[in-house]
Amino acid sequence: MTAAHGGWGAAVSVRTPATSANLGPGFDSLGLALELYDDVEVEITGGGLAIEATGEGAEVADRGERHLIVRVLRRAFDVLDGLAETGLGQPPGLRLRCVNRIPHSRGLGSSSAAIVAGIVAARHLHPAGHLLDDAAALRLATEIEGHPDNVAPCISGGLTVAWTSESGARSVRLDPAFTEVTAFVPDQGLATERARGLLPETVPHGDAAANAGRAALLVAALTQGLGGDVLLDATADRLHQEQRAPAMPESAALVGRLRAAGLPAVISGAGPTVLVFTSASEVDSMTAELGNGWHIHPLNVAPRGACVQHLGSGVRP
């Protein structure tokens, strides 16, 4: 990477995958990286702030310092400055270019992709970036996002189990045996805050116990390739999907129809996208009944998470 202004890196391009969290019973803990990507290029300039965006969310390009990736870059630069005690401060100027393919407000981790892109770009531009390894990046991303289930697979790829300890967010990466899923993405989005606002403060002990068992079974099913009735049982949820159904009745109805047909369907993240652990060909018979307003995306599981490409060089983690 060529030198830029005052020891900063010149420019970097980051590719981040979409993610699906919860996967049914694994509320705020299980996540899956998917091969649908956003690309973000960050360049250090002599001054000012310029943002270009195409695709999903292009309308927020004029937010300036309030743009999510810009805020994350600033935060990460401050963290790195504190770790290295360099006194470098913020770069003189930034130019941000975003090509967004992950649908916004659909439960496919668009905000996590933006957060991870900002953190990964910052550590490759800051001269002390090596101090912010993946474990530290996960902790920082979780502090910004609020929970680790989407940011963990966005960083690591594959299937992740994430949790929060006294030292912050942590995760374990696993290789799923299932590599194909189908996402049913509706035209209308749903704010995560609204979906979370529908959750009760307490849940019955029986429901919590049922979800704990199903989440453990789901990890076994996804990593050992246990399909059929096992995967259908493993994706059952009693903690959040029914409670959020009033905010996304069409998605809840679709999950019910798919599961009644024996297909392991869940709400992706906070919704309203519906994720099915099967190839698109297996749900073809139902697509004619969906009507307008749904976009069907056959997706592969992404084996790797956020990747960096220095302009003019190869891709690396």
Solvent accessible surface area in square Angstrom, and as a share of the most:
residue,aa,sasa,rsa
1,M,123,0.55
2,T,103,0.60
3,A,90,0.70
4,A,35,0.27
5,H,78,0.35
6,G,67,0.65
7,G,49,0.47
8,W,7,0.03
9,G,4,0.04
10,A,26,0.20
11,A,13,0.10
12,V,0,0.00
13,S,23,0.15
14,V,1,0.00
15,R,104,0.38
16,T,0,0.00
17,P,0,0.00
18,A,0,0.00
19,T,0,0.00
20,S,0,0.00
21,A,1,0.01
22,N,5,0.03
23,L,0,0.00
24,G,0,0.00
25,P,5,0.03
26,G,1,0.01
27,F,55,0.23
28,D,38,0.20
29,S,32,0.20
30,L,4,0.02
31,G,0,0.00
32,L,3,0.01
33,A,0,0.00
34,L,0,0.00
35,E,68,0.30
36,L,31,0.15
37,Y,43,0.16
38,D,8,0.04
39,D,28,0.14
40,V,3,0.01
41,E,38,0.17
42,V,0,0.00
43,E,46,0.21
44,I,6,0.03
45,T,19,0.11
46,G,58,0.56
47,G,45,0.43
48,G,53,0.51
49,L,54,0.27
50,A,43,0.33
51,I,29,0.15
52,E,92,0.41
53,A,17,0.13
54,T,82,0.48
55,G,55,0.53
56,E,64,0.29
57,G,7,0.07
58,A,36,0.28
59,E,134,0.60
60,V,27,0.16
61,A,23,0.18
62,D,126,0.65
63,R,111,0.41
64,G,23,0.22
65,E,89,0.40
66,R,156,0.57
67,H,14,0.06
68,L,42,0.21
69,I,6,0.03
70,V,0,0.00
71,R,123,0.45
72,V,2,0.01
73,L,0,0.00
74,R,56,0.20
75,R,100,0.37
76,A,0,0.00
77,F,0,0.00
78,D,80,0.42
79,V,46,0.26
80,L,0,0.00
81,D,22,0.11
82,G,52,0.50
83,L,96,0.48
84,A,32,0.25
85,E,154,0.69
86,T,70,0.40
87,G,71,0.68
88,L,56,0.28
89,G,29,0.28
90,Q,67,0.30
91,P,8,0.05
92,P,66,0.41
93,G,2,0.02
94,L,2,0.01
95,R,76,0.28
96,L,1,0.01
97,R,77,0.28
98,C,4,0.02
99,V,63,0.36
100,N,20,0.10
101,R,101,0.37
102,I,0,0.00
103,P,12,0.08
104,H,58,0.26
105,S,58,0.38
106,R,44,0.16
107,G,17,0.16
108,L,2,0.01
109,G,11,0.10
110,S,19,0.12
111,S,46,0.30
112,S,0,0.00
113,A,1,0.00
114,A,19,0.15
115,I,3,0.02
116,V,1,0.01
117,A,0,0.00
118,G,0,0.00
119,I,1,0.01
120,V,3,0.02
121,A,0,0.00
122,A,0,0.00
123,R,35,0.13
124,H,23,0.10
125,L,1,0.00
126,H,7,0.03
127,P,74,0.47
128,A,8,0.06
129,G,3,0.03
130,H,144,0.64
131,L,73,0.36
132,L,3,0.02
133,D,82,0.42
134,D,71,0.37
135,A,55,0.43
136,A,14,0.11
137,A,1,0.01
138,L,10,0.05
139,R,90,0.33
140,L,8,0.04
141,A,0,0.00
142,T,15,0.09
143,E,115,0.51
144,I,45,0.23
145,E,39,0.17
146,G,57,0.55
147,H,31,0.14
148,P,8,0.05
149,D,3,0.02
150,N,14,0.07
151,V,0,0.00
152,A,1,0.00
153,P,0,0.00
154,C,0,0.00
155,I,19,0.09
156,S,36,0.23
157,G,0,0.00
158,G,0,0.00
159,L,0,0.00
160,T,0,0.00
161,V,41,0.24
162,A,2,0.01
163,W,97,0.34
164,T,90,0.52
165,S,40,0.26
166,E,189,0.85
167,S,83,0.54
168,G,20,0.19
169,A,4,0.03
170,R,126,0.46
171,S,35,0.23
172,V,71,0.41
173,R,89,0.32
174,L,50,0.25
175,D,100,0.52
176,P,19,0.12
177,A,55,0.43
178,F,47,0.20
179,T,79,0.46
180,E,91,0.41
181,V,2,0.01
182,T,0,0.00
183,A,0,0.00
184,F,0,0.00
185,V,6,0.03
186,P,15,0.09
187,D,66,0.34
188,Q,139,0.62
189,G,38,0.37
190,L,9,0.05
191,A,51,0.39
192,T,56,0.33
193,E,135,0.61
194,R,140,0.51
195,A,0,0.00
196,R,75,0.28
197,G,63,0.61
198,L,72,0.36
199,L,39,0.20
200,P,65,0.41
201,E,179,0.80
202,T,113,0.65
203,V,60,0.35
204,P,86,0.54
205,H,156,0.69
206,G,41,0.39
207,D,27,0.14
208,A,41,0.32
209,A,54,0.42
210,A,26,0.20
211,N,5,0.03
212,A,66,0.51
213,G,42,0.41
214,R,86,0.31
215,A,21,0.16
216,A,69,0.53
217,L,61,0.30
218,L,0,0.00
219,V,38,0.22
220,A,29,0.22
221,A,0,0.00
222,L,2,0.01
223,T,42,0.24
224,Q,125,0.55
225,G,36,0.35
226,L,66,0.33
227,G,32,0.30
228,G,59,0.57
229,D,109,0.57
230,V,61,0.35
231,L,3,0.02
232,L,34,0.17
233,D,70,0.36
234,A,0,0.00
235,T,1,0.01
236,A,29,0.22
237,D,23,0.12
238,R,124,0.45
239,L,36,0.18
240,H,1,0.00
241,Q,24,0.11
242,E,143,0.64
243,Q,53,0.24
244,R,3,0.01
245,A,23,0.18
246,P,98,0.62
247,A,15,0.11
248,M,8,0.03
249,P,76,0.48
250,E,114,0.51
251,S,3,0.02
252,A,33,0.26
253,A,55,0.43
254,L,2,0.01
255,V,11,0.06
256,G,40,0.39
257,R,90,0.33
258,L,0,0.00
259,R,52,0.19
260,A,93,0.72
261,A,66,0.51
262,G,39,0.38
263,L,24,0.12
264,P,12,0.08
265,A,0,0.00
266,V,0,0.00
267,I,6,0.03
268,S,0,0.00
269,G,5,0.05
270,A,12,0.10
271,G,1,0.01
272,P,9,0.05
273,T,0,0.00
274,V,0,0.00
275,L,0,0.00
276,V,0,0.00
277,F,7,0.03
278,T,13,0.07
279,S,28,0.18
280,A,21,0.16
281,S,81,0.53
282,E,107,0.48
283,V,0,0.00
284,D,83,0.43
285,S,93,0.60
286,M,24,0.11
287,T,39,0.23
288,A,95,0.74
289,E,114,0.51
290,L,25,0.12
291,G,54,0.52
292,N,155,0.79
293,G,27,0.26
294,W,42,0.15
295,H,94,0.42
296,I,63,0.32
297,H,61,0.27
298,P,88,0.55
299,L,17,0.08
300,N,75,0.38
301,V,15,0.08
302,A,0,0.00
303,P,85,0.53
304,R,109,0.40
305,G,6,0.06
306,A,10,0.08
307,C,13,0.08
308,V,0,0.00
309,Q,77,0.34
310,H,19,0.08
311,L,96,0.48
312,G,90,0.86
313,S,55,0.35
314,G,52,0.50
315,V,81,0.47
316,R,124,0.45
317,P,100,0.63
